[in-house]
Amino acid sequence: MRAVCADFDVEPVEFNGGGDHVHLLVTFPPKVSLSKLVNSLKGVSPLRMRQEFPDLVRHHWQANRLWSGSYFAGSVSGPPLSILHPHTNQQQHPT
């Protein structure tokens, strides 16, 4: 994820999630196309994960893909990260 972010001149701020999803908080310049960033992250990460976690292959690649074709992206401007952190930290541990 860091390498892809670096290629796009994007700064990863926080990364977490649950068993079936991830949350990635980044800051990025307006020149970056969000859809291209997400597509690149979704394209590169399965390759790296297969290398690092070979046991995932039999569990998650039954349909020959790791990620769904959809994603949610939201943007904020202005509030300090200290306001966003309680929300992202809460998402890290679903109830």
Phi and psi restraints in degrees (value plus and minus 20) as a CYANA .aco file:
   2 ARG   PHI     -83.3   -43.3
   2 ARG   PSI     -61.0   -21.0
   3 ALA   PHI     -85.1   -45.1
   3 ALA   PSI     -62.1   -22.1
   4 VAL   PHI     -84.5   -44.5
   4 VAL   PSI     -64.6   -24.6
   5 CYS   PHI     -78.8   -38.8
   5 CYS   PSI     -62.6   -22.6
   6 ALA   PHI     -82.4   -42.4
   6 ALA   PSI     -59.6   -19.6
   7 ASP   PHI     -81.3   -41.3
   7 ASP   PSI     -51.1   -11.1
   8 PHE   PHI    -116.1   -76.1
   8 PHE   PSI     -16.4    23.6
   9 ASP   PHI      41.2    81.2
   9 ASP   PSI      20.5    60.5
  10 VAL   PHI    -131.5   -91.5
  10 VAL   PSI     119.8   159.8
  11 GLU   PHI    -123.1   -83.1
  11 GLU   PSI      93.6   133.6
  12 PRO   PHI     -92.3   -52.3
  12 PRO   PSI     110.5   150.5
  13 VAL   PHI    -124.6   -84.6
  13 VAL   PSI     -63.4   -23.4
  14 GLU   PHI    -170.6  -130.6
  14 GLU   PSI     123.9   163.9
  15 PHE   PHI    -159.5  -119.5
  15 PHE   PSI     103.7   143.7
  16 ASN   PHI    -180.7  -140.7
  16 ASN   PSI    -188.2  -148.2
  17 GLY   PHI     138.2   178.2
  17 GLY   PSI    -182.9  -142.9
  18 GLY   PHI    -139.2   -99.2
  18 GLY   PSI    -185.4  -145.4
  19 GLY   PHI     -86.8   -46.8
  19 GLY   PSI     -44.0    -4.0
  20 ASP   PHI    -147.0  -107.0
  20 ASP   PSI      -4.0    36.0
  21 HIS   PHI    -180.4  -140.4
  21 HIS   PSI     145.2   185.2
  22 VAL   PHI    -149.2  -109.2
  22 VAL   PSI     136.0   176.0
  23 HIS   PHI    -142.5  -102.5
  23 HIS   PSI     108.9   148.9
  24 LEU   PHI    -150.0  -110.0
  24 LEU   PSI      96.9   136.9
  25 LEU   PHI    -122.2   -82.2
  25 LEU   PSI     100.8   140.8
  26 VAL   PHI    -153.6  -113.6
  26 VAL   PSI     137.1   177.1
  27 THR   PHI    -131.6   -91.6
  27 THR   PSI     115.8   155.8
  28 PHE   PHI    -167.1  -127.1
  28 PHE   PSI     132.2   172.2
  29 PRO   PHI     -95.1   -55.1
  29 PRO   PSI     137.5   177.5
  30 PRO   PHI     -82.1   -42.1
  30 PRO   PSI     -38.5     1.5
  31 LYS   PHI     -92.0   -52.0
  31 LYS   PSI     -34.4     5.6
  32 VAL   PHI    -104.8   -64.8
  32 VAL   PSI     108.9   148.9
  33 SER   PHI    -101.9   -61.9
  33 SER   PSI      99.0   139.0
  34 LEU   PHI     -79.7   -39.7
  34 LEU   PSI     -61.8   -21.8
  35 SER   PHI     -84.0   -44.0
  35 SER   PSI     -57.4   -17.4
  36 LYS   PHI     -88.1   -48.1
  36 LYS   PSI     -59.3   -19.3
  37 LEU   PHI     -81.9   -41.9
  37 LEU   PSI     -69.4   -29.4
  38 VAL   PHI     -82.3   -42.3
  38 VAL   PSI     -64.5   -24.5
  39 ASN   PHI     -81.1   -41.1
  39 ASN   PSI     -59.0   -19.0
  40 SER   PHI     -88.0   -48.0
  40 SER   PSI     -63.0   -23.0
  41 LEU   PHI     -81.0   -41.0
  41 LEU   PSI     -63.2   -23.2
  42 LYS   PHI     -91.1   -51.1
  42 LYS   PSI     -45.7    -5.7
  43 GLY   PHI    -101.2   -61.2
  43 GLY   PSI     -58.6   -18.6
  44 VAL   PHI    -104.6   -64.6
  44 VAL   PSI     -58.5   -18.5
  45 SER   PHI     -80.9   -40.9
  45 SER   PSI     -58.7   -18.7
  46 PRO   PHI     -82.5   -42.5
  46 PRO   PSI     -56.2   -16.2
  47 LEU   PHI     -83.0   -43.0
  47 LEU   PSI     -65.5   -25.5
  48 ARG   PHI     -86.4   -46.4
  48 ARG   PSI     -60.3   -20.3
  49 MET   PHI     -86.7   -46.7
  49 MET   PSI     -56.8   -16.8
  50 ARG   PHI     -82.1   -42.1
  50 ARG   PSI     -57.8   -17.8
  51 GLN   PHI     -89.0   -49.0
  51 GLN   PSI     -63.4   -23.4
  52 GLU   PHI    -101.4   -61.4
  52 GLU   PSI     -52.7   -12.7
  53 PHE   PHI    -148.9  -108.9
  53 PHE   PSI      54.8    94.8
  54 PRO   PHI     -80.3   -40.3
  54 PRO   PSI     -45.3    -5.3
  55 ASP   PHI     -88.0   -48.0
  55 ASP   PSI     -40.0     0.0
  56 LEU   PHI     -85.5   -45.5
  56 LEU   PSI     -44.3    -4.3
  57 VAL   PHI     -76.0   -36.0
  57 VAL   PSI     -68.1   -28.1
  58 ARG   PHI     -93.6   -53.6
  58 ARG   PSI     -38.5     1.5
  59 HIS   PHI    -114.4   -74.4
  59 HIS   PSI     -58.7   -18.7
  60 HIS   PHI    -135.7   -95.7
  60 HIS   PSI     -28.6    11.4
  61 TRP   PHI    -126.8   -86.8
  61 TRP   PSI       6.1    46.1
  62 GLN   PHI     -79.9   -39.9
  62 GLN   PSI     -61.0   -21.0
  63 ALA   PHI    -110.5   -70.5
  63 ALA   PSI      -8.7    31.3
  64 ASN   PHI      43.5    83.5
  64 ASN   PSI      10.5    50.5
  65 ARG   PHI    -177.7  -137.7
  65 ARG   PSI     133.0   173.0
  66 LEU   PHI    -119.1   -79.1
  66 LEU   PSI     -66.3   -26.3
  67 TRP   PHI    -119.6   -79.6
  67 TRP   PSI     131.4   171.4
  68 SER   PHI     -92.5   -52.5
  68 SER   PSI     145.0   185.0
  69 GLY   PHI     -96.4   -56.4
  69 GLY   PSI     -28.9    11.1
  70 SER   PHI    -123.2   -83.2
  70 SER   PSI     146.0   186.0
  71 TYR   PHI    -179.0  -139.0
  71 TYR   PSI     141.1   181.1
  72 PHE   PHI    -137.1   -97.1
  72 PHE   PSI     113.9   153.9
  73 ALA   PHI    -153.4  -113.4
  73 ALA   PSI     113.9   153.9
  74 GLY   PHI    -145.7  -105.7
  74 GLY   PSI     136.7   176.7
  75 SER   PHI    -149.9  -109.9
  75 SER   PSI     128.2   168.2
  76 VAL   PHI    -153.8  -113.8
  76 VAL   PSI     133.9   173.9
  77 SER   PHI    -166.9  -126.9
  77 SER   PSI     109.0   149.0
  78 GLY   PHI      89.1   129.1
  78 GLY   PSI     -73.0   -33.0
  79 PRO   PHI     -90.1   -50.1
  79 PRO   PSI     124.3   164.3
  80 PRO   PHI     -88.7   -48.7
  80 PRO   PSI     136.6   176.6
  81 LEU   PHI     -79.1   -39.1
  81 LEU   PSI     -45.9    -5.9
  82 SER   PHI     -81.3   -41.3
  82 SER   PSI     -45.9    -5.9
  83 ILE   PHI     -98.4   -58.4
  83 ILE   PSI     -53.6   -13.6
  84 LEU   PHI     -98.5   -58.5
  84 LEU   PSI     -49.6    -9.6
  85 HIS   PHI     -79.4   -39.4
  85 HIS   PSI     -62.5   -22.5
  86 PRO   PHI     -78.3   -38.3
  86 PRO   PSI     -57.5   -17.5
  87 HIS   PHI     -87.8   -47.8
  87 HIS   PSI     -68.3   -28.3
  88 THR   PHI     -87.4   -47.4
  88 THR   PSI     -54.7   -14.7
  89 ASN   PHI     -88.3   -48.3
  89 ASN   PSI     -55.9   -15.9
  90 GLN   PHI     -84.7   -44.7
  90 GLN   PSI     -57.6   -17.6
  91 GLN   PHI     -88.0   -48.0
  91 GLN   PSI     -43.5    -3.5
  92 GLN   PHI     -85.4   -45.4
  92 GLN   PSI     -48.9    -8.9
  93 HIS   PHI    -144.3  -104.3
  93 HIS   PSI      63.8   103.8
  94 PRO   PHI     -81.0   -41.0
  94 PRO   PSI     126.4   166.4
